[in-house]
Amino acid sequence: MERSDGSPIVQDDSRSFLLSNAWYSASDLAARLRVDSSTLRRWRTARPPQGPPFVAVSARVIMYSAVDVEEWLHSRRTDPRREA
């Protein structure tokens, strides 16, 4: 992208990335993880919070970044070959 004077617009990737990323609602993520939505709620309200990172869009709308969920799942992955 360019400004009207032809100079490039430098974007903060950390901000623009959030909106270009796929997002799950709590119910969508619960279905994908094959857990009850109450499990996600329990993880979010635990002190300290557990589970994947989330964004509280409002008091009733919680969203999960697909990238954050992938990273969270990867961090919990156990490779039996490495454990031996």
Short mmCIF file of the C-alpha atoms (twelve columns), coordinates in Angstrom:
data_MODEL
# 
_entry.id   MODEL 
# 
loop_
_atom_site.group_PDB 
_atom_site.id 
_atom_site.type_symbol 
_atom_site.label_atom_id 
_atom_site.label_alt_id 
_atom_site.label_comp_id 
_atom_site.label_asym_id 
_atom_site.label_seq_id 
_atom_site.Cartn_x 
_atom_site.Cartn_y 
_atom_site.Cartn_z 
_atom_site.pdbx_PDB_model_num 
ATOM 1  C CA . MET A 1  0.000   0.000   0.000  1 
ATOM 2  C CA . GLU A 2  1.111   3.531   -0.673 1 
ATOM 3  C CA . ARG A 3  0.266   6.987   0.559  1 
ATOM 4  C CA . SER A 4  -0.940  9.628   -1.884 1 
ATOM 5  C CA . ASP A 5  2.653   10.884  -2.138 1 
ATOM 6  C CA . GLY A 6  3.816   7.423   -3.256 1 
ATOM 7  C CA . SER A 7  5.622   6.507   -0.050 1 
ATOM 8  C CA . PRO A 8  4.888   3.054   1.356  1 
ATOM 9  C CA . ILE A 9  2.600   2.635   4.340  1 
ATOM 10 C CA . VAL A 10 4.379   0.604   6.967  1 
ATOM 11 C CA . GLN A 11 1.938   -1.463  8.988  1 
ATOM 12 C CA . ASP A 12 2.495   -2.884  12.430 1 
ATOM 13 C CA . ASP A 13 2.248   -6.585  11.565 1 
ATOM 14 C CA . SER A 14 1.170   -7.549  15.075 1 
ATOM 15 C CA . ARG A 15 -1.979  -5.450  14.702 1 
ATOM 16 C CA . SER A 16 -2.879  -6.156  11.081 1 
ATOM 17 C CA . PHE A 17 -2.256  -9.866  11.592 1 
ATOM 18 C CA . LEU A 18 -5.038  -10.174 14.175 1 
ATOM 19 C CA . LEU A 19 -7.786  -9.240  11.750 1 
ATOM 20 C CA . SER A 20 -6.460  -11.329 8.858  1 
ATOM 21 C CA . ASN A 21 -6.346  -14.410 11.088 1 
ATOM 22 C CA . ALA A 22 -9.186  -16.962 11.365 1 
ATOM 23 C CA . TRP A 23 -11.215 -16.804 14.589 1 
ATOM 24 C CA . TYR A 24 -13.389 -19.310 16.465 1 
ATOM 25 C CA . SER A 25 -16.304 -18.598 18.735 1 
ATOM 26 C CA . ALA A 26 -16.269 -20.482 22.037 1 
ATOM 27 C CA . SER A 27 -18.888 -22.932 20.771 1 
ATOM 28 C CA . ASP A 28 -17.014 -23.481 17.483 1 
ATOM 29 C CA . LEU A 29 -13.749 -24.137 19.299 1 
ATOM 30 C CA . ALA A 30 -15.401 -26.460 21.803 1 
ATOM 31 C CA . ALA A 31 -16.764 -28.507 18.906 1 
ATOM 32 C CA . ARG A 32 -13.366 -28.603 17.162 1 
ATOM 33 C CA . LEU A 33 -11.580 -29.669 20.354 1 
ATOM 34 C CA . ARG A 34 -14.384 -32.122 21.185 1 
ATOM 35 C CA . VAL A 35 -14.895 -30.656 24.643 1 
ATOM 36 C CA . ASP A 36 -17.969 -29.135 26.233 1 
ATOM 37 C CA . SER A 37 -18.209 -25.335 26.029 1 
ATOM 38 C CA . SER A 38 -18.297 -25.320 29.844 1 
ATOM 39 C CA . THR A 39 -14.724 -26.669 29.749 1 
ATOM 40 C CA . LEU A 40 -13.568 -23.591 27.830 1 
ATOM 41 C CA . ARG A 41 -15.434 -21.370 30.299 1 
ATOM 42 C CA . ARG A 42 -13.779 -23.176 33.230 1 
ATOM 43 C CA . TRP A 43 -10.341 -22.738 31.638 1 
ATOM 44 C CA . ARG A 44 -10.976 -19.015 31.030 1 
ATOM 45 C CA . THR A 45 -12.166 -18.330 34.571 1 
ATOM 46 C CA . ALA A 46 -9.486  -20.388 36.339 1 
ATOM 47 C CA . ARG A 47 -6.894  -18.402 38.275 1 
ATOM 48 C CA . PRO A 48 -4.474  -18.303 36.590 1 
ATOM 49 C CA . PRO A 49 -6.339  -18.735 33.292 1 
ATOM 50 C CA . GLN A 50 -5.777  -22.004 31.455 1 
ATOM 51 C CA . GLY A 51 -6.451  -23.147 27.925 1 
ATOM 52 C CA . PRO A 52 -5.750  -21.259 24.725 1 
ATOM 53 C CA . PRO A 53 -5.479  -17.446 24.682 1 
ATOM 54 C CA . PHE A 54 -8.795  -15.689 24.096 1 
ATOM 55 C CA . VAL A 55 -10.254 -12.259 23.395 1 
ATOM 56 C CA . ALA A 56 -13.297 -11.057 25.310 1 
ATOM 57 C CA . VAL A 57 -15.040 -9.012  22.627 1 
ATOM 58 C CA . SER A 58 -17.821 -8.335  25.118 1 
ATOM 59 C CA . ALA A 59 -19.099 -9.896  28.326 1 
ATOM 60 C CA . ARG A 60 -20.878 -12.570 26.291 1 
ATOM 61 C CA . VAL A 61 -18.695 -12.889 23.199 1 
ATOM 62 C CA . ILE A 62 -15.389 -14.727 23.504 1 
ATOM 63 C CA . MET A 63 -13.220 -15.359 20.463 1 
ATOM 64 C CA . TYR A 64 -10.152 -17.532 19.919 1 
ATOM 65 C CA . SER A 65 -7.486  -16.899 17.293 1 
ATOM 66 C CA . ALA A 66 -6.818  -19.979 15.154 1 
ATOM 67 C CA . VAL A 67 -3.080  -19.242 15.340 1 
ATOM 68 C CA . ASP A 68 -3.186  -19.014 19.148 1 
ATOM 69 C CA . VAL A 69 -5.111  -22.285 19.354 1 
ATOM 70 C CA . GLU A 70 -2.584  -24.010 17.068 1 
ATOM 71 C CA . GLU A 71 0.318   -22.723 19.197 1 
ATOM 72 C CA . TRP A 72 -1.432  -23.790 22.408 1 
ATOM 73 C CA . LEU A 73 -2.099  -27.276 21.047 1 
ATOM 74 C CA . HIS A 74 1.497   -27.569 19.857 1 
ATOM 75 C CA . SER A 75 2.784   -26.574 23.317 1 
ATOM 76 C CA . ARG A 76 0.722   -29.374 24.879 1 
ATOM 77 C CA . ARG A 77 1.825   -32.017 22.376 1 
ATOM 78 C CA . THR A 78 3.666   -35.033 23.766 1 
ATOM 79 C CA . ASP A 79 5.903   -37.025 21.452 1 
ATOM 80 C CA . PRO A 80 6.391   -40.484 23.012 1 
ATOM 81 C CA . ARG A 81 9.614   -40.962 21.059 1 
ATOM 82 C CA . ARG A 82 11.136  -37.919 22.800 1 
ATOM 83 C CA . GLU A 83 9.927   -39.022 26.231 1 
ATOM 84 C CA . ALA A 84 11.736  -42.390 26.013 1 
# 
